[in-house]
Amino acid sequence: MFSQTTEYALRAMACLALYPDQLVATGTLAQMTKVPSNYLAKVLQQLGGAGFIEGRRGVGGGYKLARSAGDINLVQIINAVGRLKRIESCPLGLENHGTRLCPLHRTMDRASALLIDMLKDVSLQDLIGDSQNPTKPLCDRQTMATLSVRGAPAKN
């Protein structure tokens, strides 16, 4: 349903949300999210350009969220690296549909609209849970602690 780039962006943002005040190195983030490092670097550039993350180069550098995880919704992240689109014309290019969508594509468009509305209501904070309702995202704190031994900064 989502592009690989979108999936990678969501993974990276969820991991960074676990450590909001900590710089996480690109290599560490790549290991945590299971995303190729070169690909992740491009995704991080897009997320930085959209204002969701900030980075610092060099030794001790890395990336962290630029805003609170509760202030970022999934549609914003998705649109930073791709686009959630509504169906505006026949995806098959059938001219006999004219300007109106056929019943199939009208139904698909309604489903797209519902998905977009639902994702607008899900914040990055919702993905990682909170202390009252913890969840285990792809990159949990235990994984981070294991990687910390290999050079990633430890969470205090």
C-alpha positions as a printed Julia matrix, in Angstrom:
156×3 Matrix{Float64}:
   0.0    0.0     0.0
   2.83   2.42    0.86
   6.06   2.85   -1.02
   9.27   1.47    0.39
  10.47   5.04    0.98
   7.34   5.78    3.0
   7.79   2.62    5.06
  11.4    3.56    5.77
  10.44   7.1     6.75
   7.81   5.82    9.19
  10.3    3.39   10.72
  12.97   6.07   11.11
  10.57   8.57   12.65
   9.2    5.97   15.09
  12.71   5.13   16.23
  13.73   8.76   16.61
  10.55   9.37   18.61
  11.75   6.88   21.2
  14.74   9.15   21.88
  13.46  12.7    21.4
  16.39  14.49   23.04
  19.14  12.25   21.74
  21.09  12.33   18.49
  21.03   8.93   16.8
  23.74   8.21   14.23
  22.6    7.25   10.73
  24.36   3.88   10.95
  22.7    3.08   14.26
  19.32   4.15   12.92
  19.87   1.98    9.83
  20.56  -1.04   12.05
  17.57  -0.31   14.28
  15.15   0.06   11.38
  16.7   -2.55    9.1
  16.98   0.04    6.32
  20.04   0.23    4.02
  22.22   3.09    5.25
  22.53   4.85    1.86
  18.78   4.72    1.29
  18.1    5.9     4.83
  20.4    8.91    4.36
  18.22  10.08    1.45
  15.03   9.55    3.44
  16.48  11.51    6.36
  17.33  14.39    4.02
  13.69  14.53    2.91
  12.44  14.42    6.49
  14.89  17.15    7.46
  13.79  19.28    4.52
  10.2   18.95    5.73
  11.24  20.17    9.18
  10.55  16.95   11.09
  14.12  16.15   12.07
  17.36  18.0    12.59
  20.82  16.63   12.22
  24.37  17.31   13.2
  27.37  16.09   11.21
  30.61  14.67   12.45
  31.69  12.74   15.5
  28.83  12.55   17.98
  26.42  13.67   15.28
  23.18  12.14   14.22
  19.5   12.95   13.93
  16.71  13.77   16.35
  13.14  14.99   16.11
  12.76  18.72   15.53
   9.26  18.71   17.05
   7.31  16.74   19.59
   6.17  13.29   18.42
   2.63  14.25   19.41
   2.68  17.16   16.96
   3.51  15.04   13.91
   0.84  12.91   12.25
   1.35  10.05    9.83
  -0.03  11.91    6.82
   2.57  14.62    7.33
   5.37  12.06    7.35
   4.0   10.23    4.33
   3.6   13.47    2.37
   7.17  14.5     3.22
   8.59  11.57    1.26
   5.79  10.68   -1.12
   2.16  11.46   -1.52
  -1.16  10.03   -0.41
  -3.39  10.6    -3.39
  -7.08  10.6    -3.96
  -8.41   9.17   -7.22
  -9.28  12.09   -9.47
  -9.61  10.3   -12.79
  -9.82   6.76  -14.06
  -6.57   5.0   -13.14
  -7.04   2.91  -16.29
  -7.27   6.0   -18.48
 -10.69   5.07  -19.84
 -12.07   8.1   -21.63
 -15.67   6.92  -21.43
 -15.63   7.73  -17.7
 -15.56  11.42  -18.52
 -15.1   13.67  -15.5
 -17.0   11.36  -13.15
 -15.49   8.32  -11.53
 -17.06   4.97  -12.27
 -18.57   3.05   -9.31
 -15.38   1.03   -8.8
 -13.07   4.04   -8.72
 -15.55   6.11   -6.71
 -15.53   3.35   -4.07
 -11.74   3.2    -4.13
 -11.57   6.99   -3.75
 -13.87   6.88   -0.72
 -11.61   4.24    0.82
  -8.58   6.46    0.13
 -10.32   9.41    1.78
 -11.11   7.33    4.87
  -7.51   6.13    5.1
  -6.16   9.67    4.82
  -8.57  10.92    7.5
  -7.64   8.05    9.8
  -3.89   8.6     9.37
  -4.3   12.32   10.11
  -5.57  11.29   13.55
  -2.56   9.08   14.33
   0.44  10.88   15.76
   3.98   9.64   15.86
   3.53   9.45   19.64
   0.62   7.06   19.07
   2.97   4.73   17.19
   5.38   4.41   20.07
   2.84   4.41   22.88
   3.38   5.94   26.26
   4.19   4.76   29.75
   0.51   4.1    30.47
   0.0    2.09   27.27
   3.37   0.83   26.08
   3.75  -0.74   22.66
   6.73  -2.4    21.06
   7.65  -0.72   17.77
  10.13  -2.14   15.28
  13.01  -0.57   17.17
  12.43  -0.99   20.85
  14.6    0.31   23.66
  16.19  -3.1    24.2
  17.4   -3.12   20.58
  18.78   0.38   21.06
  20.57  -0.67   24.25
  22.2   -3.56   22.39
  23.34  -1.23   19.61
  24.54   1.31   22.17
  27.31  -1.1    23.08
  28.52  -0.82   19.48
  28.91   2.92   19.53
  25.43   4.38   19.7
  24.75   6.81   22.51
  23.04   5.2    25.47
  19.69   6.45   26.71
  19.94   7.82   30.25
